[in-house]
Amino acid sequence: MIIEIQPETLASIKMPRDTLKEELVKELGIILYEKGALSFGKARQFAKLDRWEFARELNKKGIPRHYGEKEYQEDLEFAKESHR
């Protein structure tokens, strides 16, 4: 999928051009998580952040973790992989 941004809109975004794409992807991942459209794991992958960076970003924005069975299972998997 490609998201198009009109040139005049792009020019008005007050973010450094060298990190604009990464920032927009990160912000969209956070928004999708906040709305419940993506799980924590999928949203952080979308945002291209590791789990700790993504958790810090959520915390900075005051967005609470949605922690259900799916997130619990993702955490268990992560813990297993971390100890290999």
Stockholm file with secondary structure:
# STOCKHOLM 1.0

chainA/1-84         MIIEIQPETLASIKMPRDTLKEELVKELGIILYEKGALSFGKARQFAKLDRWEFARELNKKGIPRHYGEKEYQEDLEFAKESHR
#=GR chainA/1-84 SS CCCCCCHHHHHHCCSCGGGHHHHHHHHHHHHHHHTTSSCHHHHHHHTTCCHHHHHHHHHHTTCCCCCSHHHHHHHHHHHHHHTC
#=GC SS_cons        CCCCCCHHHHHHCCSCGGGHHHHHHHHHHHHHHHTTSSCHHHHHHHTTCCHHHHHHHHHHTTCCCCCSHHHHHHHHHHHHHHTC
//
